Structures are given as C-alpha cells and as structure tokens.
Amino acid sequence: YSTPDCTGLPILSSTTIGSRATISMPSTASSGGAPGVVAITNVRVRDINVTGGASFTATGIDLGNNSGWTSISVGSPPKTLYWIGGNGEWTDVNHWTTNADGTASGTGCIPTRFDNVVFNQFSGSGTFTVTNTSAVNSECHDMTWTNGVVAGTRFTGNPVEISGSLRMAPGMIWNPSHVYFMSVDAGETIETNNVNLASSNGGNGTIQFLGTGAWTFSDNFTTTSRILLYTGNLNTNAKNVTANTFNYPQSGIPINTTATLNISNSVIRVANWSFNNTSINTTNSHIYANGRFHSANGVVYNNVTGFGSFTSSNTFNEVVLTGNTTMDGNNTFKKLTLTANQYTLTLADNTTQTVQEELFINGTPCVNSTVTASSSVANINVLAGRTDFDFVNVKGINASGLPLIFERNSVDNGGNTNITFKTGPGGAIGLGADLTCHEIIAGDPASYTLSAAGFYGGISTTYSWTKVGDPAHTGVLGTGSTLDISTIGYGTYRVAVDYHGSIACLRTDDIIVSQKTAVPTAAATQKICNNSQ
C-alpha cells in the first residue's frame, strides 16, 4: 500500500469512521523488507487495528483511533510548492514546482498537509482556475495567494484542508465545498482581503475549525457558509464577521465545542448563533442573530440584536429584539428593548427576565406590541428605569420587581400581577396640557424643557421640533425627544413624531407655552397671568 513521494497521501481506513477495522499479519510477513516488518510509506491512517505478530510502521499522517502500530511518523520533509500552468487540477503533479519563478522543477509533487503552497504572478497568465474533483481533499500547510494573482482567479472543487495559515489575494473567487482548518500550532492567521469564502454548496458549505491550534483573523471575515468551531482557539481580533450561521450545522442542532473563542470588539452577523462553551470573551462585541441565539448557560454577552429564540440563561449588556421572539431561560439585561413593530415577546412559563436599567416594550399609536407568558405566568423583574408603558397587550406577566404601569392604550389580557392598567379613552397622550401662566427660570431645566415622552417612542423613533408663527425661529429646532426652549422663549411649539415601524405611523402635537405678565403694584412688581382677574 506504499505510495511514492510527491504523489499525495491516500487513506487507509475502515469503512465506518470511529469503528476500527483489523489487519492481521504473522511475524513472518513483510512488505518487501525484513521478515516480520510491514512498512507503509506516504499514507494517512485512521481507525486501523493491526495484529498477528508483525511489526507495523507507517510514514504519513496519523488520523487517529489506530492501535497496535509500532509507529506512524511524518514522512518526507515539508516543502514549499508553487502552482504553475494556469488552469488545472490540484492533484496534477505537472502544476506544482519547487521554483518560485514559475519554472518547472525536476519532479512535481502533490502537496500534503505538511507542505506550504503559493500562488503568485507566475501561476498563470491572467485569471486561472484551480479545481479539485478527486476523491481526496486538497490539503496543505500554509496556503498563500499573493497580490500577483489576477482578480477573478478561482479556487473551487471538493473540500480543502489547511493545516496552517491562509492568505487570499484581493479579488479572487473562493468556492471549495468545505474548508477544514486542521492546525495543531498556535499563531495561525487568516487574511481574506475582502474575499467572500463562498461554497459550491451555498449556505450549506462549512468553514470548520478542527485542529487544536490557534487562529487569528487579520481582517474582516465574510462567508456565506456555516462556521463550525469544534476545537482550538479562535480570535476574531476586533474584526467583523459575517456568516450564514455560527456553530449551527445544517441539522439545526447546535454543535458541542471544546474551543476557546474571543470576539471582543467584533461585530458578528449570522442567522443563527451558538457557542456551547463558557470559554468566550465578548467584551464590547455586538452579535446580530436573526433566527436563534443559543449559548452555554452563565455566559456574559455584551450587545445582541435580533429575533427568534433565546434558548439559554445568560447575562447581557443590551438586547434589541427586532422581531417576534421567545425566551426560554432566565436572563439578566442592563437594557432590553422590543422594537415597536407589532412584535410579540413570549416568555417561557416560570422564567424570570431581570432588567437592571431600562426596559422598553412600547408599541405605537398604530399597532400594539405584545408581551405574554407562553401559557401561564412568567416574571419580569424591573430593578430601575422607566416603569410606565403604552400600546402593549399584556398577558400572564408577574412584575416581580418594581410595579409596572400601562397607559390607557394598552390591553390587559389577563393573568397579570403587580401591574396597573390605566383606564380612559385611547389615543396618543402627546405633549400634554398647554403650559399657561408659565415662567422660564434659569438654572431650572424643568421650567424650559419640553418632552415628547408621552408619545412612548422607541429606539427607531425620530422627532422634529418646530415653533409655530415665530419668524425669528424657523426650521427644525431639535431632533431629540426633548427640546430646550431657554433661549427660544415662549410661544407655540410643535413636534412631529415618526415611529418608523413596518406599518407607517406618524403623530404630531402642539403645546402653547405662555408667560406670566408683569404688572406694577405699590409694594413691588408682581407677575400675573394674562386675562387673570
């Protein structure tokens, strides 16, 4: 079963991964050498038990779960191989040379996982395509595509195994079905140069980290495939990561992992997120997950934006829900927001969501939001921040912390405790009553600050303040939820509120701020209200 050097490493394995097959040879057997010695060169060995009395040795790669072997050792010394000849098949020895200048060497070699491969300006004239259609995966140690490679050059075909670092050329096209990072060493880097690590399998392609080594992203990492981090140490290095899913395979069942992950200062955008391990650094990170969010229990996350299902119990800095969402665990948030777009937040029965600083669950005057237990009762434990809300349908919620108040546009659907629902006709509350006989007092912000809090706007709501009938103050005076009128003075103010929901919703309101009139008296100057008696 021996293979000549430079012709690749075939695999010797059982037909079932993880289940050993047995080769038995007596002590009188040989492979052409000394009696009793069976020596196999240039082979990958997996799931093979040897017995019978002979001494079995191999050079190549030990893929694991082997027994009875005297040794399985590394074969020929590592080489640096350069691609030449433009379009071609990875396993064609005529496309590989040991010469960096593009000239052919005496004997071409198919790369093994110990060999570095380089694609440069001598690899082909113009664009070219490197394909692997053989039954054996493409494999190498370091893979480097230099800037000498012309944009539009393509790498495609069956899976590729990289046991070292990866560097891609700007503008190249990456399209293998799967990528397996197999390193056992620290200090590996992945530099994409804004190339999308796409897959010929589309969204079901995978980028798998299977070695015990450590990888660091050198720049932003984008793939339409699924990232599966099984083992090792991955550091996103404050770079942005976009992928189909993270640790969610095609089966939809989150994988188990023994890896260490550092996503500090990174923005992660995926459909589904999972990291079933507490060895994660999330400092200043922001995860966008529009589907499912799964984690080992007890992990502290920074910011998460998305919708779908939260299946575990964790602590968050800020979570913004942008769609219908279910929460199955007990979570703690500094800030929790349900975007005002007629969305529903469903909390599993007997769970508790603790909010330390700010809860926002308001709907809009056009559509209500819904907060409900899944079937009986769930707890919302608000410790600080606002406790009054509006435009919300509420069912089965126990306010286990501060009491909660819902204004008259909200709906009590039953089963709620420690919650007050105000009664009265519906409609936006707006800016409130006019401020007649008012006095603006320097040093007293309450006397010169107008607030649109009564509109119960959300994080997407925008405001536009203007003054009516005052030629000295035209145009937009402010765009926040409050307006300082200390230097603008008395008069009629108007705010236009746009909730920016999926259902268009705009509201306006005016407020008159009228001043006391100063009149002289014998004792002193006093202020009275206009038209007062």
C-alpha positions as CSV (number, residue, x, y, z in Angstrom):
1,Y,0.0,0.0,0.0
2,S,3.0,2.3,-0.1
3,T,2.9,5.4,-2.3
4,P,5.9,7.1,-4.0
5,D,6.9,10.5,-2.7
6,C,5.1,13.5,-4.3
7,T,2.1,11.6,-5.4
8,G,-0.1,12.5,-2.5
9,L,-1.2,10.6,0.6
10,P,-4.0,8.0,0.1
11,I,-6.0,7.0,3.1
12,L,-6.0,3.6,4.8
13,S,-9.1,3.4,7.0
14,S,-12.1,1.4,8.0
15,T,-15.3,1.9,6.1
16,T,-17.0,3.3,9.2
17,I,-15.5,6.4,10.9
18,G,-14.9,5.7,14.5
19,S,-15.1,1.9,14.2
20,R,-11.8,0.1,13.8
21,A,-11.0,-2.4,11.1
22,T,-8.3,-5.1,11.7
23,I,-5.3,-6.1,9.6
24,S,-3.7,-9.3,10.8
25,M,-0.3,-10.4,9.5
26,P,2.0,-13.0,11.1
27,S,5.6,-12.4,12.3
28,T,6.9,-14.0,9.1
29,A,5.2,-11.4,6.9
30,S,6.9,-8.4,5.4
31,S,6.3,-5.6,2.9
32,G,9.4,-6.4,0.9
33,G,12.0,-5.7,3.7
34,A,13.0,-7.6,6.8
35,P,10.7,-10.5,7.8
36,G,8.1,-9.5,10.4
37,V,8.2,-5.8,9.4
38,V,5.3,-4.3,7.5
39,A,6.4,-0.7,6.5
40,I,4.0,1.5,4.6
41,T,5.1,4.9,3.2
42,N,3.1,8.1,2.4
43,V,-0.3,7.1,3.8
44,R,-3.0,8.6,6.0
45,V,-4.1,6.0,8.6
46,R,-7.4,6.1,10.5
47,D,-9.4,3.5,12.5
48,I,-7.0,0.6,11.8
49,N,-6.0,-2.1,14.3
50,V,-3.0,-4.2,13.4
51,T,-2.3,-7.6,14.9
52,G,-0.9,-11.1,14.2
53,G,2.7,-10.7,15.3
54,A,4.2,-8.5,12.6
55,S,5.6,-5.0,13.4
56,F,3.6,-2.3,11.5
57,T,5.1,1.1,10.8
58,A,3.9,3.9,8.5
59,T,5.1,7.3,7.4
60,G,2.5,10.0,6.7
61,I,-0.4,11.1,8.9
62,D,-2.0,9.5,11.9
63,L,-5.6,10.5,11.7
64,G,-6.5,8.8,15.0
65,N,-8.1,5.8,16.5
66,N,-5.4,3.4,15.4
67,S,-3.9,0.6,17.6
68,G,-1.1,-1.9,17.5
69,W,1.2,0.1,15.3
70,T,4.9,0.4,16.2
71,S,4.9,3.9,14.8
72,I,3.1,6.3,12.4
73,S,5.5,9.1,11.8
74,V,5.9,12.1,9.5
75,G,7.2,11.2,6.1
76,S,9.3,13.3,3.7
77,P,10.4,16.8,4.9
78,P,8.0,19.7,4.3
79,K,8.3,21.6,1.0
80,T,7.2,24.9,-0.4
81,L,5.3,24.2,-3.7
82,Y,4.3,26.8,-6.3
83,W,1.4,26.5,-8.7
84,I,2.2,26.9,-12.4
85,G,0.5,26.4,-15.7
86,G,-2.8,28.3,-15.2
87,N,-6.0,26.3,-15.2
88,G,-5.6,22.8,-13.7
89,E,-6.4,20.0,-11.3
90,W,-5.0,20.2,-7.8
91,T,-3.8,16.6,-8.0
92,D,-1.9,17.1,-11.3
93,V,1.8,16.9,-10.4
94,N,2.6,18.9,-13.5
95,H,1.1,22.0,-11.9
96,W,3.4,22.0,-8.9
97,T,7.1,23.2,-8.8
98,T,9.6,24.0,-6.1
99,N,10.7,27.0,-8.1
100,A,9.2,30.4,-7.1
101,D,9.9,31.9,-10.6
102,G,7.3,29.6,-12.3
103,T,9.8,27.3,-14.0
104,A,9.2,23.6,-13.7
105,S,11.3,21.5,-11.3
106,G,12.6,18.1,-12.0
107,T,9.7,16.3,-10.3
108,G,6.4,17.8,-9.4
109,C,4.8,17.0,-6.0
110,I,1.2,16.9,-4.9
111,P,1.0,18.9,-1.6
112,T,0.5,17.2,1.7
113,R,-0.7,18.8,4.9
114,F,3.0,19.5,5.8
115,D,3.7,21.4,2.6
116,N,3.2,25.2,2.1
117,V,1.6,26.2,-1.2
118,V,2.0,29.5,-3.0
119,F,0.0,31.0,-5.9
120,N,1.8,34.1,-7.4
121,Q,2.3,36.1,-10.6
122,F,3.9,33.1,-12.3
123,S,1.0,30.7,-11.6
124,G,-0.9,31.7,-14.8
125,S,-1.2,34.4,-17.4
126,G,-4.3,36.4,-16.5
127,T,-7.0,34.6,-14.5
128,F,-7.0,30.9,-13.9
129,T,-9.0,28.2,-12.1
130,V,-7.6,25.6,-9.7
131,T,-10.0,22.7,-9.3
132,N,-10.1,19.6,-7.2
133,T,-12.5,16.9,-8.4
134,S,-10.7,13.9,-7.0
135,A,-11.9,11.8,-4.1
136,V,-9.0,13.1,-2.0
137,N,-9.3,16.5,-0.4
138,S,-6.9,19.3,-1.3
139,E,-4.5,19.7,1.6
140,C,-1.6,21.8,2.6
141,H,0.0,23.6,5.5
142,D,0.1,27.3,4.7
143,M,-1.8,28.5,1.7
144,T,-0.8,31.8,0.2
145,W,-2.3,33.7,-2.7
146,T,-0.1,36.7,-3.4
147,N,-1.1,40.0,-4.8
148,G,0.4,38.9,-8.1
149,V,-2.6,36.7,-8.6
150,V,-5.1,38.4,-11.0
151,A,-8.5,39.3,-9.7
152,G,-11.1,36.8,-10.9
153,T,-8.8,33.8,-10.4
154,R,-10.9,30.9,-8.9
155,F,-10.3,28.2,-6.4
156,T,-13.1,25.6,-6.4
157,G,-14.0,21.9,-6.1
158,N,-14.0,19.4,-3.2
159,P,-13.1,20.2,0.4
160,V,-9.7,21.8,1.2
161,E,-7.7,21.0,4.4
162,I,-5.4,23.8,5.7
163,S,-3.1,22.8,8.5
164,G,-1.5,26.3,8.8
165,S,-2.4,29.8,7.8
166,L,-4.4,31.2,4.9
167,R,-3.8,34.3,2.9
168,M,-6.1,35.2,0.0
169,A,-5.5,37.6,-2.9
170,P,-7.7,40.6,-3.4
171,G,-10.5,40.0,-6.0
172,M,-10.0,36.2,-6.2
173,I,-13.0,33.9,-6.1
174,W,-13.1,31.2,-3.4
175,N,-15.5,28.3,-4.0
176,P,-14.5,25.0,-2.4
177,S,-17.4,23.0,-1.0
178,H,-15.9,23.0,2.5
179,V,-12.8,24.3,4.4
180,Y,-11.2,22.4,7.2
181,F,-8.7,24.3,9.4
182,M,-6.6,21.5,10.9
183,S,-3.7,23.2,12.6
184,V,-2.2,21.9,15.9
185,D,0.0,25.1,16.3
186,A,-0.5,28.5,17.8
187,G,0.0,31.6,15.7
188,E,-2.0,30.8,12.6
189,T,-3.6,33.7,10.7
190,I,-6.4,34.0,8.2
191,E,-6.3,37.0,5.9
192,T,-9.2,37.3,3.4
193,N,-8.5,40.7,1.8
194,N,-12.3,41.2,1.5
195,V,-12.8,37.9,-0.4
196,N,-16.0,36.1,0.4
197,L,-15.3,32.5,1.5
198,A,-18.2,31.1,-0.6
199,S,-19.0,27.5,-1.1
200,S,-20.1,25.4,-4.1
201,N,-22.7,24.1,-1.6
202,G,-24.1,27.5,-1.0
203,G,-25.3,28.2,2.5
204,N,-24.7,24.5,3.5
205,G,-21.0,24.8,2.9
206,T,-18.9,24.9,6.1
207,I,-15.8,26.5,7.5
208,Q,-14.7,24.1,10.1
209,F,-12.0,24.5,12.8
210,L,-11.0,21.0,13.8
211,G,-7.4,21.3,15.0
212,T,-6.1,22.1,18.4
213,G,-4.2,25.2,17.2
214,A,-5.0,28.9,17.4
215,W,-6.2,31.1,14.6
216,T,-6.4,34.9,14.4
217,F,-8.4,36.9,11.8
218,S,-6.2,39.5,10.2
219,D,-9.1,41.4,8.6
220,N,-12.9,41.2,8.3
221,F,-14.2,37.6,7.6
222,T,-17.1,37.1,5.3
223,T,-18.6,33.8,4.2
224,T,-22.0,32.5,3.0
225,S,-21.1,29.2,4.6
226,R,-21.6,27.9,8.2
227,I,-18.7,28.5,10.7
228,L,-18.3,25.4,12.9
229,L,-15.7,25.9,15.7
230,Y,-15.2,22.5,17.2
231,T,-11.8,22.8,18.8
232,G,-8.8,25.1,19.2
233,N,-8.7,28.8,19.8
234,L,-10.2,31.4,17.5
235,N,-9.6,35.1,17.9
236,T,-11.7,37.4,15.7
237,N,-9.2,40.2,16.6
238,A,-11.8,43.0,16.7
239,K,-12.7,42.3,13.0
240,N,-16.2,42.0,11.7
241,V,-17.6,38.5,10.9
242,T,-20.5,37.7,8.6
243,A,-21.6,34.1,8.1
244,N,-24.7,32.0,7.4
245,T,-24.6,30.6,10.9
246,F,-22.1,30.2,13.8
247,N,-21.9,26.6,15.2
248,Y,-25.3,25.7,13.7
249,P,-24.8,22.9,11.2
250,Q,-27.3,22.0,8.5
251,S,-29.1,19.7,11.0
252,G,-30.2,22.8,13.0
253,I,-28.8,21.2,16.2
254,P,-26.0,23.4,17.8
255,I,-22.7,21.6,18.0
256,N,-20.8,20.9,21.2
257,T,-17.4,22.6,21.3
258,T,-14.3,22.5,23.4
259,A,-12.9,25.6,21.7
260,T,-11.9,29.0,23.2
261,L,-13.5,32.0,21.4
262,N,-12.5,35.7,21.6
263,I,-15.0,38.0,19.8
264,S,-14.1,41.1,21.8
265,N,-14.7,44.4,19.9
266,S,-16.1,42.5,16.9
267,V,-19.4,42.8,15.1
268,I,-20.9,39.3,14.3
269,R,-23.7,38.9,11.8
270,V,-25.3,35.5,11.4
271,A,-28.7,33.9,11.0
272,N,-28.2,31.6,14.0
273,W,-25.7,31.8,16.8
274,S,-24.4,29.2,19.2
275,F,-21.4,28.7,21.4
276,N,-21.9,25.8,23.8
277,N,-19.0,26.7,26.0
278,T,-18.2,29.3,28.7
279,S,-14.7,29.9,27.3
280,I,-15.6,33.0,25.4
281,N,-14.6,36.7,25.6
282,T,-17.4,39.0,24.4
283,T,-16.1,42.4,25.7
284,N,-17.6,45.3,23.5
285,S,-18.9,42.8,20.9
286,H,-22.2,43.1,19.1
287,I,-23.9,39.9,17.8
288,Y,-26.7,40.2,15.2
289,A,-28.6,36.9,15.1
290,N,-31.8,36.8,13.1
291,G,-33.1,33.3,13.9
292,R,-31.8,31.6,17.0
293,F,-29.5,32.5,19.9
294,H,-28.1,29.6,21.8
295,S,-25.3,29.5,24.4
296,A,-23.9,27.7,27.3
297,N,-25.7,28.9,30.4
298,G,-24.0,31.6,32.5
299,V,-22.1,33.4,29.7
300,V,-21.9,37.2,29.9
301,Y,-22.6,38.8,26.5
302,N,-22.3,42.5,25.5
303,N,-24.8,43.6,22.9
304,V,-27.2,41.4,20.9
305,T,-29.6,42.5,18.2
306,G,-32.0,40.1,16.5
307,F,-35.1,37.9,16.9
308,G,-36.3,34.3,17.0
309,S,-35.5,32.2,20.1
310,F,-33.2,32.7,23.1
311,T,-32.8,29.2,24.4
312,S,-30.4,29.6,27.4
313,S,-29.9,31.6,30.6
314,N,-27.3,34.4,30.2
315,T,-26.4,38.0,31.2
316,F,-26.4,40.8,28.6
317,N,-25.5,44.4,28.4
318,E,-28.1,45.4,25.9
319,V,-30.5,43.3,23.8
320,V,-32.7,44.8,21.0
321,L,-35.4,42.5,19.6
322,T,-36.2,43.2,16.0
323,G,-38.9,40.6,15.5
324,N,-41.1,38.0,17.3
325,T,-39.0,36.4,20.0
326,T,-39.3,33.6,22.6
327,M,-37.1,33.4,25.7
328,D,-36.8,30.0,27.3
329,G,-34.3,30.8,30.1
330,N,-33.7,33.1,33.0
331,N,-31.8,36.2,31.7
332,T,-30.4,39.4,33.0
333,F,-30.2,42.6,30.9
334,K,-28.9,46.1,31.6
335,K,-31.3,47.2,28.8
336,L,-34.0,45.2,27.0
337,T,-35.9,46.6,24.0
338,L,-38.7,45.2,21.9
339,T,-38.8,47.2,18.7
340,A,-42.1,48.9,18.1
341,N,-43.3,47.0,15.1
342,Q,-46.3,44.9,16.3
343,Y,-43.9,42.2,17.6
344,T,-44.6,39.6,20.3
345,L,-42.2,38.7,23.1
346,T,-43.1,35.3,24.6
347,L,-41.6,34.3,27.9
348,A,-41.4,30.6,29.0
349,D,-43.6,29.9,32.0
350,N,-41.9,30.3,35.4
351,T,-38.9,32.1,33.9
352,T,-37.6,35.5,35.1
353,Q,-36.2,38.3,32.9
354,T,-34.4,40.8,35.1
355,V,-33.8,44.3,33.7
356,Q,-31.3,46.4,35.7
357,E,-31.5,49.8,33.9
358,E,-34.1,50.2,31.1
359,L,-37.0,48.1,29.7
360,F,-38.7,49.3,26.5
361,I,-41.6,47.3,25.2
362,N,-43.9,50.0,23.9
363,G,-45.8,49.6,20.6
364,T,-47.0,52.7,18.6
365,P,-50.4,54.5,18.3
366,C,-50.8,52.5,15.1
367,V,-50.1,48.9,16.4
368,N,-49.6,47.4,19.8
369,S,-46.7,45.2,20.9
370,T,-47.5,42.0,22.8
371,V,-45.7,40.7,25.9
372,T,-47.0,37.3,27.1
373,A,-46.2,34.2,29.1
374,S,-46.2,31.0,26.9
375,S,-49.2,29.6,28.7
376,S,-49.4,30.5,32.4
377,V,-47.1,33.0,34.2
378,A,-43.7,34.5,33.6
379,N,-41.8,37.1,35.6
380,I,-40.4,40.5,34.6
381,N,-38.1,41.8,37.3
382,V,-37.5,45.5,36.6
383,L,-35.0,47.0,39.0
384,A,-34.7,50.6,37.7
385,G,-35.6,52.9,34.9
386,R,-39.0,53.5,33.4
387,T,-41.9,51.5,34.7
388,D,-44.7,53.1,32.6
389,F,-45.5,51.8,29.1
390,D,-48.2,52.1,26.5
391,F,-49.5,50.5,23.4
392,V,-48.9,47.0,24.8
393,N,-51.0,43.8,25.0
394,V,-50.0,42.0,28.2
395,K,-50.9,38.5,29.4
396,G,-49.6,36.3,32.2
397,I,-46.9,38.6,33.4
398,N,-45.9,39.0,37.1
399,A,-44.0,42.2,37.7
400,S,-41.7,40.6,40.3
401,G,-39.6,43.8,40.8
402,L,-40.9,47.3,40.6
403,P,-44.6,47.6,39.9
404,L,-45.4,48.3,36.2
405,I,-47.9,50.8,34.9
406,F,-49.6,50.6,31.4
407,E,-51.4,53.6,30.0
408,R,-54.9,53.6,28.6
409,N,-53.9,52.4,25.1
410,S,-52.6,49.1,26.5
411,V,-54.7,45.9,26.9
412,D,-54.9,43.7,30.0
413,N,-55.4,40.2,28.5
414,G,-55.5,38.6,32.0
415,G,-53.3,36.7,34.4
416,N,-51.1,39.8,35.3
417,T,-50.0,40.7,38.8
418,N,-48.4,43.8,40.3
419,I,-49.4,45.7,37.2
420,T,-51.7,48.7,36.9
421,F,-53.7,49.3,33.7
422,K,-55.0,52.9,33.4
423,T,-58.5,53.4,32.1
424,G,-60.0,56.0,29.8
425,P,-60.3,56.8,26.1
426,G,-57.5,55.7,23.9
427,G,-55.3,57.9,21.7
428,A,-51.8,59.3,21.9
429,I,-51.1,61.3,25.0
430,G,-48.7,63.6,23.2
431,L,-47.1,66.7,24.8
432,G,-49.8,67.1,27.4
433,A,-51.6,70.2,28.5
434,D,-50.6,73.7,27.5
435,L,-48.2,75.5,29.9
436,T,-50.2,78.6,30.7
437,C,-49.0,81.3,33.1
438,H,-45.6,79.7,32.9
439,E,-42.2,81.0,33.9
440,I,-38.9,80.0,32.4
441,I,-36.3,80.1,35.2
442,A,-32.6,80.0,34.5
443,G,-31.0,77.1,36.3
444,D,-34.2,75.1,36.4
445,P,-34.3,72.7,33.5
446,A,-37.8,71.5,34.3
447,S,-39.0,75.0,33.5
448,Y,-37.6,75.2,30.0
449,T,-37.5,71.6,28.8
450,L,-40.3,70.2,26.6
451,S,-40.6,66.4,26.5
452,A,-42.2,64.0,24.0
453,A,-42.1,61.1,26.4
454,G,-45.9,60.9,26.3
455,F,-45.6,59.6,22.7
456,Y,-43.8,56.5,24.1
457,G,-41.3,56.4,21.2
458,G,-38.8,53.7,20.7
459,I,-35.2,53.4,19.7
460,S,-36.2,53.9,16.0
461,T,-38.5,56.9,16.7
462,T,-37.4,60.3,15.3
463,Y,-38.6,63.7,16.4
464,S,-38.7,67.1,14.7
465,W,-39.4,70.2,16.8
466,T,-40.5,73.5,15.2
467,K,-42.0,76.8,16.5
468,V,-45.3,78.0,15.1
469,G,-45.7,81.6,14.0
470,D,-42.3,82.9,15.1
471,P,-40.3,84.3,12.2
472,A,-37.2,84.6,14.4
473,H,-37.1,80.9,14.9
474,T,-37.9,78.9,11.7
475,G,-36.9,75.4,10.6
476,V,-36.2,72.4,12.8
477,L,-35.2,73.4,16.3
478,G,-34.3,69.9,17.6
479,T,-34.5,66.3,16.8
480,G,-34.4,64.6,20.2
481,S,-37.2,63.5,22.4
482,T,-36.8,66.7,24.4
483,L,-36.3,70.4,23.5
484,D,-34.6,73.1,25.4
485,I,-36.5,76.4,25.0
486,S,-34.5,78.5,27.4
487,T,-33.1,80.7,24.6
488,I,-36.1,80.4,22.2
489,G,-38.7,81.7,24.6
490,Y,-42.5,81.4,24.9
491,G,-44.8,80.5,22.1
492,T,-46.4,77.6,20.3
493,Y,-44.2,74.5,19.7
494,R,-44.9,71.5,17.5
495,V,-43.3,68.1,17.5
496,A,-43.7,65.6,14.6
497,V,-43.0,62.0,15.8
498,D,-42.2,59.2,13.3
499,Y,-42.2,55.7,14.8
500,H,-40.5,54.2,11.7
501,G,-42.3,50.9,12.1
502,S,-43.1,48.4,9.4
503,I,-46.5,50.0,9.5
504,A,-46.1,53.7,8.9
505,C,-47.0,55.6,12.0
506,L,-46.7,59.4,12.4
507,R,-48.1,61.7,15.0
508,T,-47.9,65.5,15.7
509,D,-48.9,67.6,18.6
510,D,-48.7,71.3,19.6
511,I,-48.2,72.9,23.0
512,I,-48.6,76.5,24.0
513,V,-46.1,77.9,26.5
514,S,-47.5,81.3,27.7
515,Q,-45.8,83.7,30.0
516,K,-46.9,85.5,33.1
517,T,-47.4,89.2,32.7
518,A,-45.6,91.5,35.0
519,V,-47.7,94.4,36.3
520,P,-46.6,97.1,38.7
521,T,-48.0,97.4,42.2
522,A,-47.4,99.8,45.1
523,A,-45.5,97.2,47.0
524,A,-43.4,95.6,44.3
525,T,-43.5,94.3,40.8
526,Q,-45.5,91.0,40.7
527,K,-46.3,88.6,37.9
528,I,-49.9,87.6,37.0
529,C,-51.3,85.5,34.2
530,N,-52.8,87.1,31.1
531,N,-56.5,87.7,31.3
532,S,-56.5,86.8,35.0
533,Q,-58.8,88.7,37.4
